[in-house]
Amino acid sequence: MEQFLANFGLLIEFPIVNLKIILDGVMIGALFALAAYGLALVWGVMNVKNLAQGDFVIAGGYVCWWLVEFGLPPLLGVPIAFIVMAGVGWVIYLLIIRPILDRDLFTTLLATFGLAIIMAQLLNLMFGSDTQTVDLGYDTLYFMDGFIDVPIAKLMGVLMAATLALGVIIFMKYSRMGQAIRATAQDARAARVMGINTDRVYAFTWSLNAAICGAAGAIIVMVWVIQPFYGITHSVRSFVIVTAAGLGNLPGVIAAGLGIGALEQYGAHIFGIGYQQAIAVILLLLVLIYRLVQQRRVRQSLQ
């Protein structure tokens, strides 16, 4: 309790600490938002709640880390992780996701939960259980007489995440496949009547989601750490962001991602680093409770 009060008092006594926490939270929250946007895609288009979302992120991080171990430039790991995870996602769709698309919610949750366990165990067998990171070797920028430090690696991470997000938005808006994905999300039956191959759209959407997660993981390993069993925390964060923002609400996804990043940093500062991951779970419960209350109010107003 004394440590809690001391940490909380530090925020009041030195307001500049708040600025540092918010900056750190926003920079890492941008990566959370990127992975959550992939979840919003498969949830909105395929109605699949992917419990293995975070494991795709971690797998992408290990692709980048493995390439760096072989001497490739770290930044090259982002596009390679994007491509590799796109292929992995396509195979997973054919073997696991397509057979369960028309099943109930419990079946899809069970299948993706099993997929998450398998991926975590495979990564553990292949790379071990130690945490890994990639050191870019970049300097750190200091502001306000050294009270605020901003690692250039994190700035690069935010820039790469923003570039990828912008590329996906342009693709979804102007490409034929992007238009087909949006049409299928609105009404899959009508899309099929109009000649759209919805099975191909589903396969591409799932593959694109895996690719986005792979790129996000490659960026995360350069600004943070990865470990085979960290996938669940990234999955929870993605569910919090999408549930809070709503499907198809890209500005909401970005805002929620930045917000949860800042809240986690505040939680780590006040309660300790050991409670940082618990913040995401607590936020998920709060968001679900809020959505439940909101739905009840809507039902009452319609009666």
C-alpha positions as MATLAB code, in Angstrom:
seq = 'MEQFLANFGLLIEFPIVNLKIILDGVMIGALFALAAYGLALVWGVMNVKNLAQGDFVIAGGYVCWWLVEFGLPPLLGVPIAFIVMAGVGWVIYLLIIRPILDRDLFTTLLATFGLAIIMAQLLNLMFGSDTQTVDLGYDTLYFMDGFIDVPIAKLMGVLMAATLALGVIIFMKYSRMGQAIRATAQDARAARVMGINTDRVYAFTWSLNAAICGAAGAIIVMVWVIQPFYGITHSVRSFVIVTAAGLGNLPGVIAAGLGIGALEQYGAHIFGIGYQQAIAVILLLLVLIYRLVQQRRVRQSLQ';
ca = [
       0.000    0.000    0.000;
       2.832    2.385    0.830;
       4.464    1.711   -2.540;
       1.140    2.340   -4.291;
       0.706    5.690   -2.551;
       4.310    6.652   -3.292;
       3.942    5.860   -6.995;
       0.627    7.696   -7.202;
       2.050   10.674   -5.352;
       4.921   10.833   -7.827;
       2.435   11.515  -10.631;
       1.029   14.473   -8.718;
       4.318   15.839   -7.474;
       6.043   15.581  -10.865;
       3.432   16.078  -13.634;
       6.105   15.555  -16.292;
       6.066   11.852  -15.403;
       2.533   11.710  -16.795;
       3.787   12.953  -20.154;
       6.445   10.252  -20.286;
       3.916    7.538  -19.408;
       1.451    8.761  -22.032;
       4.130    8.915  -24.733;
       5.286    5.366  -23.955;
       1.684    4.157  -23.904;
       0.783    5.782  -27.208;
       3.832    4.354  -28.964;
       3.132    0.784  -27.862;
      -0.640    1.267  -28.179;
      -0.234    1.932  -31.904;
       0.988   -1.656  -32.278;
      -1.950   -2.949  -30.233;
      -4.304   -1.111  -32.585;
      -2.626   -2.663  -35.630;
      -3.200   -6.219  -34.391;
      -6.748   -5.329  -33.303;
      -7.581   -4.066  -36.790;
      -6.793   -7.544  -38.135;
      -9.161   -9.060  -35.573;
     -11.854   -6.560  -36.571;
     -11.474   -7.756  -40.167;
     -12.029  -11.465  -39.512;
     -14.711  -10.756  -36.922;
     -16.639   -8.393  -39.186;
     -16.236  -10.303  -42.451;
     -16.197  -13.949  -41.303;
     -17.867  -13.651  -37.875;
     -14.943  -15.562  -36.357;
     -13.673  -14.560  -32.914;
     -10.033  -15.536  -33.262;
      -8.573  -16.511  -29.887;
      -5.218  -17.153  -31.595;
      -4.845  -13.503  -32.654;
      -2.019  -12.824  -30.222;
      -0.199  -16.001  -31.205;
      -0.065  -14.762  -34.805;
       1.595  -11.617  -33.426;
       4.172  -13.613  -31.468;
       4.849  -15.878  -34.461;
       5.569  -12.831  -36.609;
       7.949  -11.574  -33.947;
       9.870  -14.828  -33.984;
      10.116  -14.728  -37.788;
      11.845  -11.341  -37.512;
      14.050  -12.448  -34.596;
      15.115  -15.618  -36.438;
      16.036  -13.630  -39.556;
      18.140  -11.233  -37.504;
      19.920  -14.207  -35.930;
      20.957  -15.177  -39.466;
      22.342  -11.717  -40.123;
      19.532  -10.002  -42.026;
      18.729   -6.335  -41.277;
      15.984   -6.085  -38.616;
      13.798   -3.710  -40.639;
      13.711   -6.259  -43.461;
      12.018   -8.626  -41.030;
       8.772   -6.637  -41.124;
       7.850   -7.260  -44.798;
       9.195  -10.818  -44.631;
       7.112  -11.549  -41.524;
       4.119  -10.073  -43.345;
       4.600  -12.433  -46.297;
       5.441  -15.524  -44.230;
       2.463  -15.104  -41.907;
       0.179  -14.491  -44.896;
       1.131  -17.941  -46.175;
       0.737  -19.490  -42.740;
      -2.672  -17.878  -42.421;
      -3.785  -19.249  -45.784;
      -2.834  -22.800  -44.774;
      -4.577  -22.457  -41.409;
      -7.713  -21.240  -43.150;
      -7.799  -24.255  -45.469;
      -7.114  -26.797  -42.703;
      -8.956  -25.372  -39.704;
     -11.104  -22.308  -40.353;
     -12.994  -23.182  -43.541;
     -14.483  -26.421  -42.128;
     -15.972  -24.540  -39.153;
     -17.206  -21.341  -40.811;
     -20.863  -22.391  -40.707;
     -20.660  -23.803  -37.191;
     -21.857  -22.172  -33.993;
     -19.917  -19.681  -31.864;
     -18.714  -22.309  -29.389;
     -17.128  -24.387  -32.158;
     -15.192  -21.441  -33.613;
     -14.004  -20.362  -30.169;
     -12.912  -23.898  -29.328;
     -11.093  -24.323  -32.647;
      -9.189  -21.030  -32.414;
      -8.401  -21.668  -28.735;
      -6.897  -25.028  -29.712;
      -4.985  -23.289  -32.494;
      -3.574  -20.816  -29.957;
      -2.344  -23.646  -27.730;
      -0.738  -25.488  -30.650;
       1.021  -22.367  -31.934;
       2.341  -21.466  -28.467;
       3.698  -24.962  -27.908;
       5.307  -25.094  -31.349;
       7.018  -21.755  -30.791;
       8.207  -22.963  -27.391;
       9.670  -26.144  -28.904;
      11.338  -24.249  -31.752;
      12.718  -21.197  -29.947;
      12.606  -21.960  -26.218;
      10.777  -20.182  -23.429;
      13.202  -17.268  -22.924;
      12.083  -13.757  -23.790;
      13.654  -12.397  -26.952;
      14.151   -8.938  -28.425;
      15.945   -7.354  -31.357;
      18.282   -4.451  -30.654;
      18.181   -1.963  -33.508;
      21.110   -0.071  -32.069;
      19.359    3.283  -32.391;
      19.929    6.153  -29.993;
      17.427    7.733  -27.628;
      16.134   11.282  -27.914;
      15.970   13.346  -24.725;
      13.702   16.301  -24.052;
      13.037   18.667  -21.145;
      16.505   18.398  -19.648;
      16.518   14.613  -19.937;
      13.261   13.995  -18.074;
      11.577   12.696  -21.238;
      13.320    9.991  -23.242;
      11.975    8.716  -26.549;
      13.801    5.738  -28.102;
      14.166    6.172  -31.842;
      13.329    2.471  -32.211;
       9.849    3.126  -30.821;
       9.379    6.071  -33.162;
      10.342    3.816  -36.070;
       7.830    1.255  -34.805;
       5.014    3.799  -34.762;
       5.980    5.001  -38.252;
       6.010    1.452  -39.656;
       2.680    0.629  -37.976;
       1.097    3.799  -39.384;
       2.463    3.064  -42.867;
       1.094   -0.473  -42.826;
      -2.282    0.671  -41.510;
      -2.505    3.319  -44.234;
      -1.594    0.738  -46.868;
      -4.333   -1.613  -45.655;
      -6.895    1.215  -45.661;
      -5.997    2.192  -49.238;
      -6.143   -1.457  -50.309;
      -9.543   -1.986  -48.698;
     -10.965    1.153  -50.284;
      -9.646    1.049  -53.849;
      -8.694   -2.548  -54.779;
     -11.190   -5.032  -56.217;
     -10.466   -7.525  -53.452;
     -10.902   -4.816  -50.845;
     -14.277   -3.914  -52.312;
     -15.216   -7.609  -52.379;
     -14.262   -7.923  -48.703;
     -16.428   -4.935  -47.769;
     -19.335   -6.264  -49.830;
     -19.067   -9.681  -48.196;
     -18.980   -8.098  -44.761;
     -22.198   -6.210  -45.487;
     -24.141   -9.171  -46.934;
     -22.387  -12.428  -47.863;
     -25.450  -13.895  -49.609;
     -25.908  -10.817  -51.797;
     -22.191  -10.843  -52.565;
     -22.433  -14.416  -53.819;
     -25.416  -13.479  -56.000;
     -23.330  -10.693  -57.510;
     -20.671  -13.227  -58.493;
     -18.173  -12.709  -55.675;
     -16.303  -15.841  -54.630;
     -16.890  -15.522  -50.885;
     -14.709  -18.522  -50.043;
     -11.786  -16.793  -51.716;
     -12.669  -13.580  -49.875;
     -12.714  -15.423  -46.540;
      -9.358  -17.069  -47.273;
      -7.811  -13.744  -48.260;
      -9.267  -11.970  -45.212;
      -7.897  -14.569  -42.818;
      -4.539  -14.510  -44.578;
      -4.454  -10.692  -44.470;
      -5.212  -10.763  -40.756;
      -2.333  -13.169  -40.133;
      -0.039  -10.977  -42.256;
      -0.979   -7.819  -40.318;
      -0.350   -9.636  -37.043;
       2.972  -10.916  -38.364;
       4.126   -7.407  -39.235;
       2.912   -6.121  -35.859;
       4.866   -8.867  -34.110;
       8.006   -8.046  -36.101;
       7.734   -4.433  -34.951;
       6.986   -5.444  -31.350;
      10.127   -7.588  -31.090;
      12.155   -4.506  -32.041;
      10.618   -2.224  -29.407;
       9.541   -4.684  -26.716;
       9.964   -8.401  -25.972;
       8.292  -11.598  -27.127;
       7.900  -15.029  -25.576;
       5.954  -18.085  -26.834;
       3.237  -17.767  -24.197;
       2.720  -13.993  -24.454;
       0.135  -14.474  -27.186;
      -2.832  -14.585  -24.802;
      -2.165  -11.054  -23.565;
      -2.101   -9.695  -27.112;
      -5.338  -11.571  -27.875;
      -7.013  -10.045  -24.831;
      -5.828   -6.574  -25.835;
      -7.213   -7.043  -29.350;
     -10.593   -8.165  -27.990;
     -10.713   -5.175  -25.625;
      -9.980   -2.751  -28.455;
     -12.434   -4.239  -30.953;
     -15.197   -4.683  -28.381;
     -14.799   -1.112  -27.151;
     -14.519    0.441  -30.621;
     -17.041   -1.686  -32.485;
     -16.660   -3.501  -35.796;
     -15.790   -1.377  -38.804;
     -14.868    1.630  -36.675;
     -11.238    2.223  -37.645;
     -10.878    5.576  -35.825;
     -12.343    3.883  -32.748;
      -9.858    1.011  -33.031;
      -6.955    3.468  -33.207;
      -8.234    5.512  -30.265;
      -8.903    2.406  -28.170;
      -5.476    1.001  -28.990;
      -3.718    4.171  -27.929;
      -5.898    4.360  -24.822;
      -5.207    0.827  -23.621;
      -1.487    1.387  -24.223;
      -1.542    4.454  -21.973;
      -3.663    2.735  -19.297;
      -1.285   -0.233  -19.177;
       1.673    2.094  -18.692;
      -0.137    3.884  -15.884;
      -1.003    0.538  -14.292;
       2.609   -0.613  -14.501;
       3.805    2.627  -12.888;
       1.261    2.674  -10.055;
       0.855   -1.019   -9.229;
       4.114   -2.438  -10.569;
       5.218   -4.065  -13.810;
       3.809   -7.408  -12.669;
       0.268   -6.019  -12.912;
       0.625   -4.586  -16.404;
      -0.852   -7.587  -18.189;
      -3.671   -7.812  -15.649;
      -4.820   -4.349  -16.735;
      -5.861   -5.742  -20.132;
      -7.961   -8.491  -18.504;
      -9.659   -6.000  -16.177;
     -10.402   -3.696  -19.099;
     -11.926   -6.587  -21.064;
     -14.259   -7.402  -18.178;
     -15.265   -3.748  -17.808;
     -15.935   -3.380  -21.535;
     -18.035   -6.565  -21.613;
     -20.060   -5.391  -18.612;
     -20.608   -2.004  -20.264;
     -21.726   -3.636  -23.525;
     -24.111   -5.927  -21.628;
     -25.702   -3.000  -19.789;
     -25.936   -1.071  -23.059;
     -27.705   -3.958  -24.804;
     -30.209   -4.288  -21.970;
     -31.060   -0.608  -22.220;
     -31.601   -0.954  -25.967;
     -33.931   -3.941  -25.423;
     -35.913   -2.056  -22.801;
     -36.332    0.957  -25.072;
     -37.628   -1.282  -27.870;
     -40.230   -2.985  -25.709;
];
